[in-house]
């Protein structure tokens, strides 16, 4: 490919990274708000949070992008630029999946920890902030890492709006060169590299958070396996 075409690819990578960062921030905020709301003591709060989760988990992200970009503007008289439309659609959709991760991690915390907070006369917010979240967040990192990779792959859907992301740029180059195998091989490699960097970053974050709560796994080389001592009938150690 020529330098001009590579420049087009790099611009597509930049747009994809922007969309990934913005939509992941929105999805994270939605995940924690809705996930915590699903553990609320008031049934109406739990119902509304559960209704949101079921609606957005049960609809296609592609259709949601169509809805936000093509359906809402005529209804409300305003138009979102493709970047913000994609951010809103992907953030709300994947935030629904993330809310289940948050809810599950909070539910997995030892009930004795909750009871300890009640015994100390902590308010519900204090129990959530000081006891539950510090223990639950490290357990959320692995599933959130998987969800982040899925979100990265979902960013390719915004090409239907004519947004110049990596997938859209690759398709333009394919049409210009009439060479599908080479172009899409490059695109696959770029997506893989971004996903690999995200995975390594999330693993580092997981280790750091688990170290903060004393859950750092012991390296195998530092674990000494000892054979348990037994005695025979005569009392001698074997």
N, C-alpha and C positions, 0 to 999 in steps of 0.2 A: 504493500500500500504506500501511497505517497504521504509526504509530511502533512499535507492538508487534510487527508482522510484520518490520519492518526490524531490530528488536532480535534477533529469532530468526535472521535472516540473519547478523547480526554474530557471534552466538554460534557459528553454523555455520562462519564464516570462522575464528574463533579455534580451534575444534577441528581444522579442517583444517590450519591452520598448525602447531599442536602436533604433530599426527600426522606432518606433513611433516618437521619438524625432527628429531623423535625417530627416525623410520624412516630418514632420510637419514644420521644419525650412525651408526646400527647398520649400514646398508648400506656406508658408507665404511669402517668398521672391518673388516667382513667382506671387502670388496673387497681391501684391502691385505694382510690376513692370508692369504687364500686365493690371491690373485694372486702374492704372494711365494713361498708354498708351492709353487706350480706351477713355479717355477724352481729348487726345491731340488735338491741333488745326490743325495739319497736317493730311490729310485724309489717307496718306500712312501708317502712324504710327497706326492710328485707324484700318485700314484694316488688317495689319499684326497681331495686337493684337487680333482682332476679329477672324481672321482665325485660330490662335493658339487655342483660346478658343473653337471654334466650333469643331475643329479636336479632341481635347483631351476630350471634354465633350461627343462627339459622338462615342467614342471607349471604349471598355471594358478594365477595369484595369487589368483583368486576361490576356487578349490578349496582352496588353502592356508589362506585365511582361515577357510573352513568347518572345515577340519581342526583348526586351532589352537583355534578357539573352541567347536566343538561335539563334536569327536571326542576330543581329548586330555583334557578334564576328566573324563569317566567312566572313562577308562583309568587315570588317575593320581590321581584323587580330589581335584583342585583346579580352581579356576575363575579364569581371567584376566579382568580387566575389559576391556571392548571396546577401550579405548585401547592397552593393552599387547598385547592379542592382535593388533590391527591393526599395531602397530609391529613385533612379532616376525615376522609373516607377510610384510609388505612389505619389511622390512629384509633378511630372509634371501633372499627371492626376487630383489630387485633387486641385492643384494650379489653374487649369482652372476653377473649380467651385468657388474657393475663389476669383478669379479675378472679377467675377460678383458681389460678395458681396461688394468688394471695389468700383467698379464702381457705384453700386446702392447707397451706402452710400455717396459717393462724390456728386452724382446727387441730393441727398435729402437735402443737405445743402442749407439754405436760399439764394436765388440769391442776396439778398441785401448784404450778407457778401462778395460775389465776387465783387460786385460793389464798396463796401467800400474799398477793397484792390486795385482796379483799381484807385479809387479816391486818394488813398495815394501813387500812382505811384509805387506800388509793382510790381516786376517782376512775371511772372507766377510761378516760383519756390518758391518765397517768399510767394505768395498767398497760394500755396499748403502747404507749411511747417508751416506757421504761422496762417493761417485762416481755411483752409478747413480740413486738416488732424486732427487737435486737436478736431474739432467738429464731424468729421465723424467716427473716430476710436472707440469711445465708442459705437456707434450704430452698429459697425461691430461685437462686441464681442458675442452677442447671436447667430447669424448665424454661426460665426466661431466656437463657442462651439459645435454646432450640427455637423459641418463639421469635427471637430476633433474627435468626437465620431465615425463618419462614417469611418474616416481614421483608427482609432483603429481597427474597425471590418475588414477593408480592409487588414490589415497586415496579416491576416490568409491566404491570397492568396499566400504568398511567400512560403508556404509549398510545392508548386508544384515544386520548385527548389531544394527540399531536405534541405531547410534551417531549422535549429532546433529551430523554434519559438514555441510559446505555443501550437498552433494547431498541429504542427508536432509532438511535444513531447507527446501530449495527444493521438495521433493516435498510436505511438509506444507502449505506455503503454497499450492501448486497445488491441493491437495485442498480447502483452505479457501475459496479464491477462485474455483475452477473456471476458471482462466485460465492456460493452459499457455504460450502464446507469450511473453507479457510476463515471466513468472517465469523461464523458462529462458533468455530473452535476458539478463536481469540476471545469472543464474548464469554464463553463458558469458563475459560481460564481466569478472566478478570473477575467474574462473579465468585469463583472458587477462592481466589486470593483474598477478596474482601471478606468472605465468610470465614476463612481460616484466621485472619487477623481478629475478627470479632470473637471467634471461639477462644483464641489464646488470651484476649483481653478479659473475657468473662471468667475464664479459669483463674487468672491472676486475682481478679476481684473476689472470687469465691474463697480462695485461700486466705486473702487478707481479712475478709469478714469472719471466716471461721476461726482464724487466729484470735480475733477480738473477743470471741466467746469461748475460747479454749477448746476448739474442735479441730485443730490442725491435725491432719492424719500423720501418723508416724511413718517415716520412710521404711521400706521393707528392709533395707540394709542395716538399719539400726535396731531391728527387732531380733532378739536372740531367742531362738526356739529351744526350749529346754525339755528334755525327756523327763516325765514325772518319775520320781523315785518310788520303787515298790520294794517290799520285803518278802522274802520267802518264808517258808514255814519255820525255819530256824532263827528268824529274826535278822538275817543278814540283808543288807541293802543290795539290790540288783540294779 
